[in-house]
């Protein structure tokens, strides 16, 4: 019985009122939560934290630059790993080394034929100076060339503040023989450089040798190209460059294996990052696109021994970062063609640059190399008129066994002289001077040659404590020598002096319109004992890299140069010399 007119418990009226109250609270709660989420989203998206979160989830660089304090707290290695995996940039494939050789008798025989048609696997371009505004692009595949030993190698190239690490202040000028620049179109311009401002920039991210991609540095870090025509290129400092090398060992497929120091397990990397700065000016960072445009329709030839090959491969590696050339070489000549500008890079092997035969001559038996010191190599001279620029280098093969013939008479020999009763008329150093005079005289008098000849001066080796075969070593050298630390190498100085003498004698014989330039790198590179492969001359995981119990160093190469490394400076100098001549 309902005495008060109220609905009994559980009646339809009571249930309806209770349900309405619960539903209204739910609506109010959901509405409040929606308002909170909208407000919170606005705060996040409009703040630096929002940029960071947005970048991590939706791709770095899609919402502007990250705040520096926030970036520093992020685990860059983790982010890099995620990005590389998502872009398929990590090279998980086994090593495919296109070339392999070893140091034999201190000089590479270089008798192999380099592989043709090699392709770079991909190209990665990074634009912008911070992680926040990077744009990452990847291009098509090809041959993978990374080394398995290098898969764990990753070091940053960074700079603290705006300072520059100067290893050696102005290097002292030594009393080298004076170079005659008055004839054959040769003048002080052979020692000139385009000035630039040295970039001292702190990079937030680093280039790892782990990725076989080409890395294009930001355009806004390029050096200006104003010129000081009187600049002396060959006295200055080796300074630390925070931008790092122009390429990596994995972004160039034509590096000879014994010069692939990182791929062969060398643990340090600073030797890649020092660049040469003349006292009176700056050498601009090599711009491969500008070089190709400057050389449009022309041919550049590197002629000489295995050190000449070292330099040619450095040039190819630099240019490869912007264009993959077509291999048009054959058994007698390496040729790489850059289609965009019709530029050809050539290498011709010539150990001594003069006529060579192993046939018997007079009392010298067959099988021993015989050098006709006053006769240029015929095969070489046949090709000379086709070249617009020639880079010549030689010298190290004069340490090998050979017979010296001058005016059709045996006048001496190296590690060969059967008649001990009478002395030889000339020694190996003098023979080198005659050979230099012979080949350069042939070039400056050739009726059909009008090109630029750049003579790269004698490249110093750094076998300390002995020769290449008597315990000499460059193991453990990790940075350039400082002033006062250089130990003069008498043989290097003698070879350099004789080369300059031969150069000057050839200039006086000039009759054609060609130009002869001396690129005098000998003193500059005596400070770079850190730039050689040392014991890291092969990818063999079981190679010996430490001294034995008796203190004897392991077999090593202290003659050729790591790539990337100091050898790249040679091509920056070549660029400057060519630019001066072609730009007038």
C-alpha distance (Angstrom), angle and dihedral (degrees) to the residues before:
residue distance angle dihedral
X1 . . .
X2 3.82 . .
X3 3.84 104.7 .
X4 3.82 98.2 170.1
X5 3.79 99.2 37.1
X6 3.87 91.7 -113.4
X7 3.76 122.3 135.6
X8 3.78 113.8 -102.6
X9 3.87 119.4 -111.1
X10 3.74 110.3 -79.3
X11 3.76 93.1 19.8
X12 3.84 119.4 140.2
X13 3.80 93.4 -107.7
X14 3.83 94.8 55.0
X15 3.84 92.1 46.0
X16 3.82 91.9 51.4
X17 3.82 94.6 52.4
X18 3.82 92.6 47.1
X19 3.83 92.4 49.2
X20 3.83 91.6 51.7
X21 3.81 92.0 53.2
X22 3.84 92.5 50.8
X23 3.79 92.7 47.2
X24 3.80 92.5 51.5
X25 3.82 91.4 52.6
X26 3.79 90.4 51.2
X27 3.80 91.4 50.7
X28 3.83 91.2 48.8
X29 3.83 91.9 47.9
X30 3.81 94.2 48.3
X31 3.79 90.9 47.2
X32 3.78 92.5 50.2
X33 3.79 91.8 48.3
X34 3.81 90.6 50.0
X35 3.80 91.4 51.7
X36 3.83 90.2 49.4
X37 3.82 93.3 49.4
X38 3.79 92.2 48.8
X39 3.80 91.2 50.4
X40 3.80 93.0 45.1
X41 3.81 92.1 49.2
X42 3.79 90.4 51.8
X43 3.80 91.8 51.2
X44 3.83 93.2 48.0
X45 3.80 96.9 46.8
X46 3.82 93.9 46.2
X47 3.83 96.0 50.1
X48 3.87 134.0 71.9
X49 3.81 88.2 -107.8
X50 3.76 88.1 58.0
X51 3.78 90.3 53.9
X52 3.76 90.5 52.1
X53 3.79 94.9 48.5
X54 3.78 91.6 43.5
X55 3.79 91.4 50.3
X56 3.77 94.2 49.4
X57 3.78 94.3 51.0
X58 3.78 102.8 33.7
X59 3.82 103.8 31.0
X60 3.77 132.0 -69.9
X61 3.74 113.3 -89.9
X62 3.80 98.1 27.1
X63 3.79 95.2 106.2
X64 3.79 106.6 34.1
X65 3.77 134.2 -92.0
X66 3.76 121.5 -21.0
X67 3.76 119.1 -123.9
X68 3.82 108.9 -100.1
X69 3.79 94.4 -128.5
X70 3.77 91.4 52.8
X71 3.81 94.1 47.0
X72 3.79 91.1 52.9
X73 3.79 90.4 59.3
X74 3.81 94.3 53.1
X75 3.78 120.4 94.3
X76 3.81 98.4 -116.4
X77 3.77 93.7 -170.2
X78 3.79 90.7 57.8
X79 3.79 92.8 48.1
X80 3.81 91.9 46.1
X81 3.78 90.8 50.8
X82 3.81 91.8 50.6
X83 3.80 92.9 47.4
X84 3.79 94.5 45.4
X85 3.79 92.7 48.8
X86 3.78 93.0 47.3
X87 3.83 90.7 50.2
X88 3.81 93.4 43.2
X89 3.83 90.4 -120.6
X90 3.77 97.8 135.2
X91 3.78 111.3 99.0
X92 3.79 107.5 -136.2
X93 3.79 94.1 162.2
X94 3.78 123.9 107.4
X95 3.79 119.7 -98.0
X96 3.80 118.7 -83.7
X97 3.78 105.8 -168.7
X98 3.81 108.5 -166.6
X99 3.78 94.0 -159.8
X100 3.76 139.7 19.2
X101 3.77 132.6 -177.2
X102 3.79 140.8 149.1
X103 3.75 136.9 -139.9
X104 3.80 109.5 -94.5
X105 3.80 121.6 -176.5
X106 3.79 89.3 -13.6
X107 3.81 92.9 -64.7
X108 3.79 130.1 74.6
X109 3.78 113.3 -117.6
X110 3.80 88.9 -146.3
X111 3.78 90.7 -165.2
X112 3.78 93.7 141.3
X113 3.79 124.2 103.5
X114 3.79 109.0 -122.5
X115 3.76 117.0 -121.4
X116 3.78 116.6 -96.5
X117 3.74 134.1 -142.7
X118 3.79 93.7 26.9
X119 3.78 113.2 167.6
X120 3.74 131.6 -156.4
X121 3.78 111.1 -122.2
X122 3.78 99.9 -135.6
X123 3.76 146.0 -24.7
X124 3.77 126.0 -126.0
X125 3.76 120.8 -167.7
X126 3.77 122.0 -164.3
X127 3.78 115.3 -168.8
X128 3.77 126.2 -176.5
X129 3.77 130.4 42.8
X130 3.81 99.4 -102.0
X131 3.77 139.6 46.8
X132 3.76 90.4 -112.2
X133 3.80 97.9 65.5
X134 3.76 101.1 35.3
X135 3.77 120.9 134.5
X136 3.77 113.5 -159.0
X137 3.78 120.5 -158.5
X138 3.76 130.2 175.5
X139 3.75 129.7 -161.0
X140 3.75 134.0 -160.4
X141 3.73 132.5 -58.8
X142 3.73 139.9 -100.2
X143 3.74 138.3 136.3
X144 3.81 117.5 -5.5
X145 3.79 112.4 -137.7
X146 3.79 107.4 175.8
X147 3.77 122.8 124.9
X148 3.78 121.4 -121.5
X149 3.78 91.9 -136.7
X150 3.79 89.7 61.1
X151 3.79 96.2 53.7
X152 3.79 93.8 100.8
X153 3.77 96.9 41.7
X154 3.78 114.6 111.6
X155 3.77 125.9 146.2
X156 3.77 131.9 163.0
X157 3.77 123.9 -118.9
X158 3.77 101.7 -146.2
X159 3.76 139.5 149.9
X160 3.76 128.4 -148.6
X161 3.76 111.2 -133.4
X162 3.77 122.5 -34.3
X163 3.79 98.1 -55.5
X164 3.77 126.6 115.3
X165 3.78 123.4 -136.2
X166 3.80 104.4 -127.4
X167 3.77 108.9 -166.2
X168 3.75 96.5 -175.4
X169 3.75 127.1 17.0
X170 3.78 118.0 -141.6
X171 3.76 106.5 -27.5
X172 3.80 112.7 -127.0
X173 3.76 117.0 -106.6
X174 3.75 111.0 -118.1
X175 3.76 126.1 -148.8
X176 3.77 98.2 -96.1
X177 3.78 119.3 166.1
X178 3.77 110.6 -88.1
X179 3.78 116.5 -102.1
X180 3.78 116.4 -131.4
X181 3.80 106.5 -131.8
X182 3.79 98.1 170.6
X183 3.81 102.3 93.6
X184 3.80 142.4 47.3
X185 3.77 92.1 35.0
X186 3.80 88.4 -62.6
X187 3.77 118.7 138.4
X188 3.75 140.3 139.9
X189 3.79 90.1 -62.0
X190 3.79 87.9 85.1
X191 3.78 85.9 74.5
X192 3.78 98.9 45.0
X193 3.78 133.8 113.6
X194 3.77 139.8 -170.4
X195 3.76 109.5 -113.4
X196 3.75 124.3 -125.8
X197 3.77 140.1 165.8
X198 3.77 113.5 -97.4
X199 3.79 108.9 -117.1
X200 3.78 112.7 -130.8
X201 3.79 102.3 179.0
X202 3.78 131.5 154.5
X203 3.79 110.2 -134.1
X204 3.79 119.0 -150.8
X205 3.78 92.9 -154.4
X206 3.78 133.2 36.3
X207 3.76 139.5 -137.4
X208 3.78 111.6 -115.3
X209 3.77 121.4 -153.9
X210 3.76 84.5 -141.2
X211 3.79 95.2 82.2
X212 3.81 119.4 69.4
X213 3.79 92.2 -146.2
X214 3.75 132.5 119.7
X215 3.79 110.6 -114.0
X216 3.78 116.8 -151.8
X217 3.78 112.0 -159.6
X218 3.82 118.3 -134.9
X219 3.78 113.3 -77.8
X220 3.80 91.6 -132.3
X221 3.81 90.1 65.2
X222 3.80 93.2 60.2
X223 3.79 117.1 121.9
X224 3.79 118.6 -116.2
X225 3.77 116.4 -110.7
X226 3.80 103.7 -135.5
X227 3.77 112.5 144.7
X228 3.77 135.1 -129.6
X229 3.81 102.8 -170.1
X230 3.81 93.1 -166.4
X231 3.79 96.0 52.4
X232 3.81 115.9 132.5
X233 3.80 104.7 -136.2
X234 3.76 97.0 -168.3
X235 3.80 106.3 61.8
X236 3.78 119.8 63.6
X237 3.80 142.7 74.8
X238 3.77 141.2 -54.8
X239 3.80 103.9 -127.1
X240 3.79 132.1 -175.3
X241 3.80 112.2 -104.0
X242 3.83 113.6 -154.6
X243 3.82 90.2 -160.7
X244 3.79 89.9 69.9
X245 3.81 127.0 -151.3
X246 3.80 126.9 -20.3
X247 3.82 91.6 -115.9
X248 3.79 139.7 -0.8
X249 3.77 130.3 -115.9
X250 3.81 87.7 -106.6
X251 3.81 97.6 47.9
X252 3.80 92.8 62.8
X253 3.82 121.7 59.6
X254 3.82 98.0 -168.4
X255 3.80 101.3 68.0
X256 3.79 113.2 125.2
X257 3.79 105.6 -118.8
X258 3.80 96.2 -122.4
X259 3.82 88.8 59.0
X260 3.83 93.9 47.1
X261 3.80 91.8 96.6
X262 3.80 97.4 168.8
X263 3.79 91.5 45.3
X264 3.79 88.2 51.0
X265 3.79 92.3 55.5
X266 3.79 104.9 -97.7
X267 3.82 103.1 165.3
X268 3.83 100.7 -151.4
X269 3.81 127.1 66.1
X270 3.80 109.0 179.9
X271 3.79 91.1 98.6
X272 3.83 86.6 71.6
X273 3.79 93.3 58.4
X274 3.80 105.1 54.7
X275 3.77 116.3 98.6
X276 3.77 131.6 -172.9
X277 3.80 118.7 -107.0
X278 3.81 118.4 -174.0
X279 3.82 114.9 -139.5
X280 3.80 94.5 -121.5
X281 3.80 100.4 42.8
X282 3.79 145.6 -4.8
X283 3.78 126.2 -100.0
X284 3.82 108.5 -132.6
X285 3.76 118.0 -119.6
X286 3.79 107.1 -95.7
X287 3.80 110.5 -92.6
X288 3.83 106.3 -161.4
X289 3.80 94.0 -165.0
X290 3.80 92.1 54.0
X291 3.80 90.5 46.8
X292 3.79 92.8 52.6
X293 3.78 90.7 47.7
X294 3.80 91.4 48.8
X295 3.81 90.0 51.0
X296 3.81 95.3 43.3
X297 3.81 110.3 156.3
X298 3.81 92.7 1.4
X299 3.80 137.2 114.0
X300 3.80 125.3 -130.9
X301 3.81 115.9 -163.1
X302 3.80 128.3 -164.7
X303 3.79 110.2 -159.0
X304 3.79 126.2 -176.2
X305 3.79 142.9 53.5
X306 3.81 133.4 -34.8
X307 3.82 91.6 -62.3
X308 3.81 87.5 58.2
X309 3.80 87.4 52.2
X310 3.82 87.6 51.0
X311 3.81 89.9 56.9
X312 3.81 94.3 43.5
X313 3.80 91.4 52.8
X314 3.81 89.3 49.4
X315 3.81 89.9 54.8
X316 3.80 91.2 48.0
X317 3.80 91.7 49.4
X318 3.80 91.5 52.5
X319 3.80 93.8 48.3
X320 3.82 92.6 41.8
X321 3.81 89.1 68.9
X322 3.81 90.6 73.4
X323 3.80 102.6 27.5
X324 3.78 136.9 14.8
X325 3.81 108.1 -132.2
X326 3.78 127.2 -141.5
X327 3.79 114.1 -111.5
X328 3.81 107.9 -128.7
X329 3.79 98.0 161.8
X330 3.77 131.5 130.3
X331 3.79 138.2 -169.5
X332 3.79 93.1 -72.7
X333 3.77 102.3 39.5
X334 3.79 138.7 24.4
X335 3.80 111.6 -136.6
X336 3.80 128.5 179.8
X337 3.80 118.5 -174.2
X338 3.83 123.4 -155.6
X339 3.77 103.5 -155.8
X340 3.82 98.6 -164.0
X341 3.82 92.5 65.6
X342 3.83 102.4 14.5
X343 3.80 90.2 -117.8
X344 3.80 118.3 157.9
X345 3.83 123.4 -158.0
X346 3.80 112.0 -161.2
X347 3.77 136.0 -174.8
X348 3.80 126.0 -166.0
X349 3.79 120.4 -173.1
X350 3.82 113.2 -131.2
X351 3.80 117.1 154.0
X352 3.81 97.8 -168.3
X353 3.85 104.0 9.7
X354 3.83 89.9 -130.5
X355 3.80 133.7 86.5
X356 3.80 112.9 -62.8
X357 3.78 131.0 -169.5
X358 3.80 136.7 163.4
X359 3.80 93.3 -159.6
X360 3.84 117.4 115.3
X361 3.79 115.5 -87.6
X362 3.79 123.4 -173.7
X363 3.80 105.5 -49.5
X364 3.83 93.9 -17.1
X365 3.82 107.6 102.9
X366 3.78 128.5 -135.6
X367 3.77 117.5 -84.7
X368 3.81 96.9 43.6
X369 3.81 116.5 103.3
X370 3.79 111.5 -112.2
X371 3.78 121.4 -160.9
X372 3.79 121.7 -155.5
X373 3.78 93.8 -153.9
X374 3.82 95.2 -167.4
X375 3.83 96.5 48.6
X376 3.84 120.8 77.0
X377 3.79 117.4 -136.1
X378 3.79 106.4 -85.7
X379 3.81 97.8 -147.8
X380 3.77 89.8 52.8
X381 3.80 94.0 49.7
X382 3.81 91.6 51.8
X383 3.82 90.6 64.3
X384 3.82 99.8 38.6
X385 3.86 97.0 92.3
X386 3.82 89.6 58.1
X387 3.81 93.6 61.3
X388 3.80 128.0 86.5
X389 3.80 95.7 -170.8
X390 3.80 126.4 21.9
X391 3.81 124.3 -168.7
X392 3.81 109.6 -162.0
X393 3.79 127.0 -166.4
X394 3.78 134.6 164.2
X395 3.79 144.1 135.3
X396 3.78 110.4 104.7
X397 3.79 95.7 84.9
X398 3.80 90.0 64.3
X399 3.80 85.6 79.9
X400 3.80 89.7 65.7
X401 3.79 126.4 87.1
X402 3.79 110.6 -80.4
X403 3.80 144.4 139.6
X404 3.80 120.8 -121.2
X405 3.81 118.3 -139.0
X406 3.81 122.4 -174.3
X407 3.82 124.4 174.2
X408 3.82 87.8 -4.3
X409 3.80 91.2 -58.6
X410 3.80 129.2 112.0
X411 3.80 103.8 -118.2
X412 3.78 103.0 166.6
X413 3.75 147.9 -32.2
X414 3.77 144.9 -145.2
X415 3.82 115.3 -120.5
X416 3.80 85.1 -11.4
X417 3.80 128.1 83.3
X418 3.81 115.6 130.0
X419 3.79 98.1 -176.7
X420 3.79 104.2 71.2
X421 3.80 91.1 170.6
X422 3.80 92.7 77.4
X423 3.78 130.8 36.2
X424 3.79 123.7 -114.5
X425 3.79 115.9 -104.4
X426 3.81 94.4 -131.6
X427 3.78 136.3 20.2
X428 3.80 129.7 -143.7
X429 3.81 94.9 -88.8
X430 3.80 92.2 52.5
X431 3.78 90.1 45.3
X432 3.80 88.2 55.5
X433 3.81 91.4 54.6
X434 3.81 91.5 51.2
X435 3.80 92.1 49.0
X436 3.82 91.6 51.0
X437 3.78 91.9 50.2
X438 3.82 90.2 47.7
X439 3.79 98.6 52.3
X440 3.81 95.3 40.5
X441 3.80 92.7 46.9
X442 3.80 88.6 52.6
X443 3.80 90.4 53.0
X444 3.80 98.0 47.2
X445 3.81 91.7 47.7
X446 3.80 99.0 41.8
X447 3.83 106.7 120.8
X448 3.80 94.3 -144.1
X449 3.80 101.4 40.6
X450 3.80 118.8 94.8
X451 3.79 100.9 154.7
X452 3.79 135.5 115.1
X453 3.81 115.7 -91.9
X454 3.80 115.0 -158.9
X455 3.79 113.4 -167.0
X456 3.79 108.9 -155.9
X457 3.78 105.3 -151.0
X458 3.80 123.4 -124.2
X459 3.80 112.2 -57.4
X460 3.82 110.9 -132.4
X461 3.78 121.9 -130.8
X462 3.81 123.1 -150.4
X463 3.79 108.8 -144.1
X464 3.80 99.1 152.3
X465 3.78 121.2 -166.1
X466 3.79 93.7 17.7
X467 3.79 144.7 -7.8
X468 3.81 125.9 -67.4
X469 3.81 90.0 -85.0
X470 3.80 100.4 34.6
X471 3.80 103.3 59.2
X472 3.78 100.6 -72.8
X473 3.80 112.5 159.7
X474 3.80 144.8 -176.9
X475 3.81 95.1 -179.5
X476 3.79 117.0 142.0
X477 3.81 97.5 19.7
X478 3.79 106.4 139.0
X479 3.82 106.3 162.9
X480 3.81 139.4 25.7
X481 3.77 120.7 -80.6
X482 3.79 117.4 -99.3
X483 3.81 124.1 -132.9
X484 3.77 110.2 -74.5
X485 3.81 92.8 27.7
X486 3.80 96.6 81.9
X487 3.79 116.3 108.2
X488 3.79 109.1 -155.4
X489 3.79 114.3 -120.4
X490 3.80 106.9 -143.5
X491 3.79 94.8 -160.2
X492 3.81 92.5 49.6
X493 3.80 91.1 49.5
X494 3.82 92.0 48.5
X495 3.80 92.6 49.5
X496 3.80 91.3 47.8
X497 3.81 92.6 49.1
X498 3.80 92.7 49.8
X499 3.81 91.2 47.5
X500 3.81 91.9 52.9
X501 3.79 90.1 47.4
X502 3.80 90.9 52.9
X503 3.81 89.3 47.4
X504 3.81 92.4 53.6
X505 3.80 93.1 46.9
X506 3.81 91.0 51.9
X507 3.81 92.9 50.6
X508 3.79 90.4 60.5
X509 3.81 90.4 58.9
X510 3.80 96.4 53.6
X511 3.80 116.9 135.2
X512 3.81 105.6 155.3
X513 3.82 133.9 67.7
X514 3.78 96.0 -102.1
X515 3.80 121.4 118.5
X516 3.79 125.9 -129.1
X517 3.81 120.5 -154.7
X518 3.80 131.0 -179.7
X519 3.82 114.5 -143.9
X520 3.78 97.3 -161.9
X521 3.81 104.8 -160.6
X522 3.82 99.7 144.4
X523 3.81 99.9 98.9
X524 3.81 92.9 36.9
X525 3.80 91.9 55.3
X526 3.77 96.6 44.1
X527 3.81 84.1 80.4
X528 3.83 93.1 57.5
X529 3.80 102.3 79.3
X530 3.81 85.9 139.2
X531 3.81 94.6 64.5
X532 3.83 100.5 75.8
X533 3.81 128.1 93.8
X534 3.81 92.1 -119.6
X535 3.81 107.7 177.3
X536 3.84 91.6 -15.0
X537 3.79 93.6 84.7
X538 3.79 99.4 121.1
X539 3.79 139.5 34.7
X540 3.81 92.0 -122.8
X541 3.82 104.6 132.8
X542 3.80 89.8 -151.4
X543 3.81 96.7 53.9
X544 3.78 117.6 129.7
X545 3.80 113.5 -114.2
X546 3.82 102.0 165.3
X547 3.77 133.3 67.9
X548 3.77 116.2 -92.6
X549 3.83 126.3 -115.7
X550 3.80 88.4 -88.9
X551 3.82 91.2 54.3
X552 3.79 94.1 -110.2
X553 3.81 112.6 143.9
X554 3.81 121.2 -124.9
X555 3.82 121.1 -105.0
X556 3.77 108.8 -75.8
X557 3.78 148.2 165.3
X558 3.81 114.9 -118.7
X559 3.81 94.3 160.1
X560 3.81 108.0 63.4
X561 3.80 122.9 57.7
X562 3.79 132.6 -115.2
X563 3.80 117.5 -111.4
X564 2.90 118.7 -106.2
X565 3.78 93.1 28.1
X566 3.80 145.4 88.5
X567 3.82 92.5 -32.4
X568 3.81 88.9 73.6
X569 3.80 87.8 69.1
X570 3.80 89.1 66.4
X571 3.79 89.8 63.7
X572 3.80 92.8 47.1
X573 3.81 86.1 56.8
X574 3.80 91.1 46.3
X575 3.82 89.0 52.4
X576 3.80 91.4 52.4
X577 3.81 93.9 48.8
X578 3.82 92.9 47.7
X579 3.80 92.3 46.1
X580 3.79 91.7 53.5
X581 3.78 92.7 50.5
X582 3.81 98.5 42.8
X583 3.80 95.2 41.2
X584 3.78 89.9 49.5
